[in-house]
Amino acid sequence: MSTVSTKLDIERPAKFPEPALRGDVIDAERYISKDYYQREWQRVWMRTWQIGGLSYQMPEAGDYLNATLGRESILMIRQQNGGVRAFFNVCQHRGARLTFADEGSAINGLSCPYHGWVWGADGLLSAMPDADDFPGGNPCGEMSLIEMPCEEFAGFVWFNMDPNALPLREALGTSGDEIEGYRMENMVRVLNMTADANCNWKVITDNFNEGYHVQVLHPELAPYIETVFSECQFDLRENGTNSGWFPSHRPTASYKGDEPPADVAAMMEKWELDPADYHGNARMKQIRLDIQKQKRTLGPAKGYAHYAHLKDYQLTDYVIYNIFPNNVITVGPDGVQLLRPRPHATDPQKCEFDHWYFVPHIEGVKSVPSPAGGPDLPVEDAPVDHFRYGEKSLGRTNDQDLSIAENQQLGFNSAGYRGANLTNQERRLQHFHETLNDYVEGRK
């Protein structure tokens, strides 16, 4: 897809020509029907790239990660040559799962807990009791676990259950090119939450495909993240992906005050700007650009070496990348969030929601504020915290989002819901559903 460049894409992301939308009806069936769930599983989840874990979790040959997606368990194993291969976590003897551990080492093989068949890190059967009793002869070295495409990118390990899948970077398209600039492979995950939620996974994906709700549901963001849609940029990209750009580090265009709000003032003071010098609407519009200049000038001395790789707008602004079907990567100047709903193993009206937060290593910085609220987070890999939504907080913003998601799920079960009626600024959501329809109805 060609781009329309705006001042070398320094002040804002490149603008993409948008495909024509058909106006498909977004009906309730896709959120509640078990029949639809089964079609979606076979035609979407079995054919799209998914994030299985983090590369730094498996540094040594034989190290493995075990990822769960719906009914499936996937093993990703580091190879002797440094690459990673992925296999279905199922013994080829009689179907037992090889391991229920989230991670471990297969350097000496993975032994099936049922009959002791041993599978090597390369997926090959390496040993079994009574090997000579096999009718076709000893299968060791001949039989293999079922493999699937697996790639590493942006610090993630990705897998795709479709043996004929597009290469990952081709599937990610221009979104991958932009995400690459944040160098997530040099970051550490400091927040690792998973919440079980009573809603279909798409309800959460829909939410992150539009910013229309922010001014009502998240008013606390308005002082420093743009909520006026005409000041933002929305792009419909290749292979069903979308993006939304939200200027930050300045008051929103709807702000009525005469001096910077407290959140913006704190950002200014961190970068040695005096809020008293920015009274009046015209001066406040300059805040974002002046913070960018200060970050360029002062960033290296303060330890923010990663700024050298960012464009000017990336020093202040937030971009949400909606990677089809469910991976939402939200990038900011000093951290990246993965906001990811995953389908429930059997129930279309439930899902799992993951919230990961990554930060770069900055000299002298030992902890960072948590996007989930509460105490600061140590700059070290965080263990998983898995709970039922409502048992504890996911952070104010995500709590607000999931409260509405479970509310909507009730509405989708009503005879009174006849399909979505969308504003133009919600067209990313329409693009997502039309891509989903193309998969489920066999056009992709």
Backbone torsions as a table, in degrees:
resi	resn	phi	psi	omega
1	MET	NA	127.6	178.7
2	SER	-76.1	159.1	-178.9
3	THR	-119.9	157.5	171.9
4	VAL	-105.3	111.4	-173.9
5	SER	-79.5	140.5	176.6
6	THR	-119.4	105.9	-179.5
7	LYS	48.1	51.5	178.0
8	LEU	61.7	21.7	178.4
9	ASP	60.1	26.4	-179.1
10	ILE	-87.2	-40.7	-175.5
11	GLU	-85.5	-21.5	178.3
12	ARG	-161.0	165.1	179.9
13	PRO	-63.9	157.2	173.7
14	ALA	-58.6	143.6	178.6
15	LYS	-95.5	132.8	-176.7
16	PHE	-104.6	136.6	171.7
17	PRO	-61.1	140.3	-172.6
18	GLU	-99.8	138.9	175.0
19	PRO	-69.8	153.3	176.5
20	ALA	-69.6	138.7	178.0
21	LEU	-99.6	146.3	-176.0
22	ARG	-85.0	-24.6	-175.4
23	GLY	83.9	29.4	178.6
24	ASP	-54.1	143.3	176.2
25	VAL	-70.7	133.9	176.2
26	ILE	-100.7	91.8	-170.9
27	ASP	-92.4	175.3	-176.9
28	ALA	-74.9	-26.8	-173.9
29	GLU	-53.6	-41.0	-175.3
30	ARG	-66.3	-16.4	-179.6
31	TYR	-99.8	-17.2	-171.2
32	ILE	-129.3	-19.1	-169.8
33	SER	-83.9	132.2	175.5
34	LYS	-71.6	-32.7	176.2
35	ASP	-64.7	-44.1	177.9
36	TYR	-63.1	-40.9	178.7
37	TYR	-55.5	-43.3	-179.4
38	GLN	-66.5	-42.1	177.9
39	ARG	-64.6	-41.5	180.0
40	GLU	-63.4	-40.4	179.5
41	TRP	-60.2	-49.3	-177.0
42	GLN	-69.7	-37.0	-169.4
43	ARG	-100.4	-14.9	178.9
44	VAL	-114.9	-62.2	-173.9
45	TRP	-65.9	-32.6	179.1
46	MET	-78.5	0.5	-172.7
47	ARG	-134.2	10.7	-176.7
48	THR	-126.3	155.9	-179.0
49	TRP	-75.3	135.8	-180.0
50	GLN	-129.5	150.7	176.0
51	ILE	-86.0	123.4	-178.4
52	GLY	-100.0	-22.5	-178.0
53	GLY	170.0	-162.8	-175.6
54	LEU	-114.1	139.2	-178.0
55	SER	-59.2	-39.6	-175.7
56	TYR	-71.0	-9.9	176.0
57	GLN	-76.0	-12.6	-175.5
58	MET	-135.1	68.8	-174.2
59	PRO	-76.9	-26.1	-172.2
60	GLU	-106.6	152.1	175.3
61	ALA	-55.8	133.4	-178.6
62	GLY	94.2	-18.4	178.2
63	ASP	-63.0	139.7	178.4
64	TYR	-133.0	155.2	169.9
65	LEU	-119.6	146.8	-179.2
66	ASN	-118.1	110.2	-177.5
67	ALA	-103.9	142.3	177.2
68	THR	-109.9	130.2	173.4
69	LEU	-136.5	109.6	-177.6
70	GLY	55.9	-123.3	-177.9
71	ARG	-83.8	-8.7	-172.1
72	GLU	-99.4	150.0	172.2
73	SER	-121.7	128.0	-174.3
74	ILE	-120.3	129.8	175.7
75	LEU	-99.8	126.3	174.6
76	MET	-113.2	122.2	-169.4
77	ILE	-124.7	129.1	176.2
78	ARG	-71.5	131.9	-176.6
79	GLN	-96.7	167.7	179.5
80	GLN	-61.6	-29.5	-179.6
81	ASN	-85.0	4.4	178.5
82	GLY	94.1	-15.0	178.3
83	GLY	-77.7	177.2	178.2
84	VAL	-126.1	136.8	174.7
85	ARG	-121.4	151.1	-176.9
86	ALA	-122.5	142.6	-177.5
87	PHE	-140.2	149.5	168.6
88	PHE	-64.0	135.8	-177.6
89	ASN	-83.5	67.9	-178.5
90	VAL	-148.7	126.4	179.5
91	CYS	-66.8	136.2	-178.1
92	GLN	-80.4	2.2	175.7
93	HIS	-78.2	-68.3	-178.8
94	ARG	-141.6	24.3	166.0
95	GLY	91.4	6.1	178.6
96	ALA	-70.5	147.6	170.9
97	ARG	-71.1	139.9	-176.6
98	LEU	-76.7	-34.8	-178.6
99	THR	-154.0	150.0	172.8
100	PHE	-111.0	4.0	178.5
101	ALA	-71.9	145.1	177.5
102	ASP	-71.6	-28.9	178.6
103	GLU	-158.3	164.3	-178.8
104	GLY	173.1	-160.4	179.0
105	SER	-126.2	135.7	175.7
106	ALA	-112.4	22.0	-176.4
107	ILE	-61.4	-30.6	175.8
108	ASN	-104.1	15.8	178.6
109	GLY	94.2	164.7	174.9
110	LEU	-112.6	119.6	-176.2
111	SER	-97.2	126.4	178.0
112	CYS	-64.2	130.8	-177.0
113	PRO	-71.7	-6.6	-176.4
114	TYR	-91.2	-59.1	-177.3
115	HIS	-122.3	3.7	173.6
116	GLY	80.1	18.3	172.4
117	TRP	-67.0	134.3	-175.3
118	VAL	-110.6	126.8	-178.7
119	TRP	-112.5	129.6	-178.1
120	GLY	-76.1	170.8	178.6
121	ALA	-62.2	-22.1	177.4
122	ASP	-87.3	4.6	177.8
123	GLY	88.3	-10.0	-178.1
124	LEU	-80.4	144.7	172.6
125	LEU	-67.8	122.4	-176.1
126	SER	-109.2	-23.6	-179.5
127	ALA	-159.4	154.7	176.5
128	MET	-162.6	149.2	174.5
129	PRO	-65.1	142.4	174.0
130	ASP	53.5	47.8	-175.9
131	ALA	-59.1	-31.3	-177.6
132	ASP	-76.2	-6.2	179.3
133	ASP	-87.0	-2.5	-179.5
134	PHE	-73.0	129.2	-173.0
135	PRO	-56.1	-35.7	-178.0
136	GLY	-90.3	9.7	-175.6
137	GLY	97.5	167.9	-177.7
138	ASN	-58.0	117.4	-177.2
139	PRO	-87.0	-1.6	-178.0
140	CYS	-62.1	134.4	-176.9
141	GLY	82.4	-5.3	-179.0
142	GLU	-114.9	-39.9	-177.4
143	MET	-88.3	144.2	-176.8
144	SER	-136.0	153.8	167.6
145	LEU	-62.8	158.7	-179.4
146	ILE	-80.0	119.5	-174.1
147	GLU	-96.6	159.7	177.9
148	MET	-142.6	162.4	176.7
149	PRO	-58.4	141.7	-179.1
150	CYS	-148.8	131.7	-179.9
151	GLU	-142.0	159.5	174.5
152	GLU	-111.7	136.4	177.3
153	PHE	-161.4	136.1	176.2
154	ALA	58.7	32.1	179.1
155	GLY	83.1	-4.0	178.8
156	PHE	-99.6	154.6	166.8
157	VAL	-104.3	121.9	-175.8
158	TRP	-110.8	148.3	174.1
159	PHE	-135.7	158.8	178.0
160	ASN	-144.1	122.8	-176.0
161	MET	-75.1	-3.3	177.5
162	ASP	-90.5	115.0	-179.3
163	PRO	-63.5	-18.1	-179.3
164	ASN	-106.4	24.7	-175.7
165	ALA	-64.7	149.4	169.2
166	LEU	-58.5	147.9	171.0
167	PRO	-55.2	147.1	-173.4
168	LEU	-54.7	-50.1	-176.1
169	ARG	-65.0	-31.3	175.5
170	GLU	-67.7	-38.4	178.7
171	ALA	-68.0	-38.4	-179.3
172	LEU	-73.8	-30.6	177.4
173	GLY	60.9	-141.4	-175.3
174	THR	-66.4	-25.6	176.4
175	SER	-62.0	-40.8	177.1
176	GLY	-61.9	-39.9	179.2
177	ASP	-60.6	-41.0	-178.3
178	GLU	-75.2	-41.1	178.7
179	ILE	-61.2	-36.0	-178.1
180	GLU	-56.9	-34.0	-177.7
181	GLY	-64.6	-18.6	179.3
182	TYR	-82.3	-10.1	175.6
183	ARG	52.6	54.1	-179.0
184	MET	-63.3	-21.3	178.2
185	GLU	-62.7	-15.6	177.9
186	ASN	-99.1	6.7	-178.3
187	MET	-100.6	168.7	177.2
188	VAL	-124.1	142.3	178.7
189	ARG	-82.6	113.4	-176.4
190	VAL	-103.8	-7.7	175.9
191	LEU	-136.2	133.5	-174.6
192	ASN	-146.0	84.3	-176.6
193	MET	-113.5	143.9	170.5
194	THR	-134.0	127.3	-179.5
195	ALA	-120.0	132.7	172.3
196	ASP	-80.4	127.0	-174.5
197	ALA	-126.6	148.3	179.0
198	ASN	-91.8	66.0	174.5
199	CYS	-159.4	157.2	174.0
200	ASN	-65.9	147.2	-177.5
201	TRP	-57.7	-31.0	-175.9
202	LYS	-70.6	-24.6	178.1
203	VAL	-60.6	-40.6	179.2
204	ILE	-73.9	-40.3	177.1
205	THR	-61.2	-42.2	176.7
206	ASP	-55.3	-45.8	-176.9
207	ASN	-57.3	-40.6	-177.7
208	PHE	-84.6	0.0	175.3
209	ASN	-98.0	10.2	175.4
210	GLU	-152.8	150.4	176.8
211	GLY	-109.9	7.5	-176.6
212	TYR	-60.2	-32.2	-175.2
213	HIS	-79.1	-14.2	-169.1
214	VAL	-61.7	-42.7	-175.8
215	GLN	-64.3	-24.6	-180.0
216	VAL	-97.3	-47.4	-173.1
217	LEU	-84.4	-30.2	-176.2
218	HIS	-125.0	57.4	-176.5
219	PRO	-62.0	-21.4	-179.4
220	GLU	-67.1	-17.2	179.0
221	LEU	-82.4	-21.4	-171.5
222	ALA	-59.5	-30.6	-179.3
223	PRO	-61.8	-25.1	-173.7
224	TYR	-137.1	-5.7	174.5
225	ILE	-121.2	132.0	-174.7
226	GLU	-62.6	130.9	178.1
227	THR	-116.1	-8.4	178.6
228	VAL	-84.8	115.8	-168.7
229	PHE	-60.9	-31.5	-177.6
230	SER	-70.2	-14.9	177.2
231	GLU	-92.3	-5.1	-177.8
232	CYS	-106.2	-177.9	178.7
233	GLN	-139.6	132.7	179.8
234	PHE	-122.5	135.3	-177.1
235	ASP	-129.9	135.7	173.3
236	LEU	-100.4	117.5	-169.2
237	ARG	-113.2	-168.3	-175.9
238	GLU	-68.0	152.0	170.0
239	ASN	54.2	33.8	175.0
240	GLY	83.3	0.1	178.9
241	THR	-80.1	156.2	178.9
242	ASN	-136.6	168.3	171.7
243	SER	-150.0	154.8	175.1
244	GLY	-136.4	130.3	179.8
245	TRP	-106.7	130.7	-176.9
246	PHE	-129.2	105.2	177.1
247	PRO	-57.5	148.0	-177.3
248	SER	-143.7	-175.0	-178.8
249	HIS	59.8	36.8	173.2
250	ARG	-162.2	161.0	175.2
251	PRO	-66.5	146.4	176.2
252	THR	-63.0	156.8	-176.8
253	ALA	-61.5	-20.5	-180.0
254	SER	-88.8	0.0	-177.1
255	TYR	-66.9	133.4	-174.2
256	LYS	-105.9	-5.4	-177.2
257	GLY	-72.7	168.9	-178.7
258	ASP	-104.4	-5.6	177.9
259	GLU	-137.8	157.3	-175.1
260	PRO	-57.1	136.8	175.1
261	PRO	-65.3	162.6	-171.4
262	ALA	-56.5	-42.4	-178.7
263	ASP	-61.7	-43.2	-179.9
264	VAL	-69.5	-40.2	178.9
265	ALA	-59.5	-40.0	178.5
266	ALA	-64.1	-39.9	176.9
267	MET	-62.9	-41.1	-179.9
268	MET	-63.4	-46.1	-177.5
269	GLU	-64.2	-34.2	177.4
270	LYS	-60.0	-33.4	-178.1
271	TRP	-107.1	28.0	168.0
272	GLU	61.2	39.7	171.0
273	LEU	-112.2	141.7	-178.2
274	ASP	-94.1	113.9	179.9
275	PRO	-55.8	-26.8	-179.1
276	ALA	-65.4	-19.3	179.4
277	ASP	-84.0	1.0	-171.9
278	TYR	-127.2	50.6	176.5
279	HIS	-91.1	142.0	-179.7
280	GLY	96.9	150.1	-174.1
281	ASN	-59.0	-44.7	-176.9
282	ALA	-62.8	-42.2	-180.0
283	ARG	-68.8	-37.1	-177.7
284	MET	-67.7	-28.7	176.4
285	LYS	-63.2	-22.3	-177.6
286	GLN	-83.7	-13.4	-173.2
287	ILE	-56.8	-48.9	-177.5
288	ARG	-56.7	-46.8	-178.2
289	LEU	-67.6	-36.6	179.8
290	ASP	-71.0	-34.9	174.7
291	ILE	-64.6	-40.0	176.1
292	GLN	-57.6	-44.4	-179.9
293	LYS	-64.1	-41.7	179.3
294	GLN	-64.6	-38.7	178.1
295	LYS	-65.3	-37.9	175.9
296	ARG	-62.7	-41.7	-175.3
297	THR	-78.2	-46.1	-172.1
298	LEU	-97.4	-17.8	-174.5
299	GLY	-53.7	-50.9	-177.8
300	PRO	-57.1	-43.2	-178.5
301	ALA	-67.9	-27.5	179.1
302	LYS	-86.2	-0.8	178.0
303	GLY	95.2	4.7	-177.3
304	TYR	-88.6	63.6	-175.9
305	ALA	-64.2	-25.8	-177.2
306	HIS	-68.2	-16.0	178.0
307	TYR	-62.6	-25.2	-178.3
308	ALA	-61.2	-22.7	-176.6
309	HIS	-96.7	-3.3	-174.0
310	LEU	-101.2	147.6	171.8
311	LYS	-76.0	168.4	-175.3
312	ASP	-57.4	-47.8	-176.9
313	TYR	-64.7	-28.3	-179.9
314	GLN	-71.8	-13.7	177.6
315	LEU	-75.5	-15.2	-177.1
316	THR	-133.1	-27.0	-164.8
317	ASP	-100.5	168.0	178.3
318	TYR	-115.9	137.3	175.5
319	VAL	-127.0	130.2	175.5
320	ILE	-101.5	122.4	175.3
321	TYR	-105.6	117.3	178.5
322	ASN	-97.2	96.6	-177.1
323	ILE	-87.1	115.4	-175.5
324	PHE	-61.3	135.9	2.3
325	PRO	-92.7	-27.0	-163.6
326	ASN	-134.0	-4.1	-176.1
327	ASN	-88.5	117.6	179.1
328	VAL	-109.6	112.6	-178.6
329	ILE	-110.3	113.0	-178.6
330	THR	-105.4	115.4	-175.6
331	VAL	-105.4	140.4	174.6
332	GLY	-136.3	177.7	-175.2
333	PRO	-65.5	-28.2	-174.0
334	ASP	-127.1	15.8	178.0
335	GLY	178.7	161.0	-178.4
336	VAL	-132.3	136.5	176.6
337	GLN	-112.8	138.5	166.1
338	LEU	-104.0	120.4	179.0
339	LEU	-118.6	104.2	-165.0
340	ARG	-134.3	113.3	169.0
341	PRO	-85.3	141.4	176.2
342	ARG	-124.1	145.7	-177.4
343	PRO	-67.9	146.3	171.9
344	HIS	-67.1	153.8	-176.3
345	ALA	-64.1	-29.5	-174.9
346	THR	-138.3	-23.0	-169.6
347	ASP	-109.7	115.9	-179.5
348	PRO	-67.3	-12.4	-177.7
349	GLN	-100.8	18.3	175.4
350	LYS	-137.1	161.7	175.1
351	CYS	-159.0	173.9	170.4
352	GLU	-113.1	136.9	-179.0
353	PHE	-118.6	121.3	-179.8
354	ASP	-101.4	136.9	173.7
355	HIS	-127.7	107.0	176.8
356	TRP	-112.5	144.9	177.1
357	TYR	-131.8	131.6	-176.6
358	PHE	-120.3	141.5	175.7
359	VAL	-134.2	152.8	174.6
360	PRO	-76.3	158.7	173.1
361	HIS	-78.6	121.8	179.2
362	ILE	-120.5	125.9	-175.7
363	GLU	-53.8	127.3	178.1
364	GLY	87.0	-11.6	-179.4
365	VAL	-92.7	114.1	-177.2
366	LYS	-102.3	-17.1	179.1
367	SER	-150.1	158.4	-177.8
368	VAL	-136.9	153.0	175.5
369	PRO	-60.8	143.1	-179.6
370	SER	-88.9	132.4	173.6
371	PRO	-66.9	-12.3	176.9
372	ALA	-94.1	5.4	-178.2
373	GLY	78.9	-177.7	179.7
374	GLY	80.6	-161.0	-176.7
375	PRO	-65.8	157.5	176.2
376	ASP	-60.5	155.5	-177.5
377	LEU	-100.7	132.8	174.4
378	PRO	-65.8	144.7	-179.6
379	VAL	-81.3	78.6	178.9
380	GLU	-158.5	160.3	-177.2
381	ASP	-61.3	129.2	-175.7
382	ALA	-92.5	138.2	173.1
383	PRO	-72.3	156.8	-179.1
384	VAL	-70.1	141.2	175.5
385	ASP	-122.2	104.3	-173.4
386	HIS	-110.2	125.9	-176.4
387	PHE	-153.4	169.8	174.7
388	ARG	-83.4	132.2	178.1
389	TYR	-54.5	132.1	-177.2
390	GLY	104.2	-22.5	177.9
391	GLU	-73.0	-31.5	177.1
392	LYS	-154.2	173.6	-174.4
393	SER	-86.6	140.4	169.0
394	LEU	-93.7	4.6	-171.2
395	GLY	105.1	150.5	-172.9
396	ARG	-54.3	-49.0	-174.4
397	THR	-64.7	-47.3	-179.9
398	ASN	-68.6	-33.7	174.9
399	ASP	-61.6	-41.4	178.4
400	GLN	-63.5	-44.6	-179.6
401	ASP	-61.7	-46.4	-176.5
402	LEU	-72.4	-28.0	176.3
403	SER	-63.3	-40.8	178.0
404	ILE	-71.9	-35.2	-179.9
405	ALA	-60.8	-45.1	179.2
406	GLU	-70.2	-32.5	173.5
407	ASN	-60.8	-48.7	-179.5
408	GLN	-61.3	-39.2	-178.5
409	GLN	-57.9	-37.6	175.1
410	LEU	-62.5	-41.7	-179.3
411	GLY	-65.4	-34.7	179.8
412	PHE	-67.0	-19.4	177.4
413	ASN	-87.3	0.3	-178.2
414	SER	-90.4	142.9	174.1
415	ALA	-65.4	-14.7	-178.9
416	GLY	-82.1	-9.0	178.4
417	TYR	-87.5	121.6	-175.7
418	ARG	-117.5	10.3	-179.7
419	GLY	120.0	153.8	-175.5
420	ALA	-74.0	148.7	172.7
421	ASN	-122.8	106.3	-166.8
422	LEU	-105.1	146.9	169.2
423	THR	-78.5	166.5	178.8
424	ASN	-63.8	-34.9	-179.2
425	GLN	-69.8	-9.7	175.9
426	GLU	-97.3	18.4	-175.0
427	ARG	-67.8	-20.9	173.6
428	ARG	-61.3	-38.7	178.6
429	LEU	-63.5	-43.3	178.0
430	GLN	-62.8	-42.6	178.8
431	HIS	-60.9	-42.9	177.2
432	PHE	-58.1	-48.2	-175.8
433	HIS	-70.4	-32.4	177.2
434	GLU	-70.3	-34.6	173.2
435	THR	-66.2	-42.8	176.6
436	LEU	-57.7	-44.5	178.3
437	ASN	-60.8	-39.3	179.3
438	ASP	-61.0	-38.9	177.2
439	TYR	-70.4	-52.6	-173.0
440	VAL	-65.9	-33.0	-177.8
441	GLU	-93.3	7.3	170.3
442	GLY	84.1	15.7	178.3
443	ARG	-87.3	-13.3	175.2
444	LYS	-122.4	NA	NA
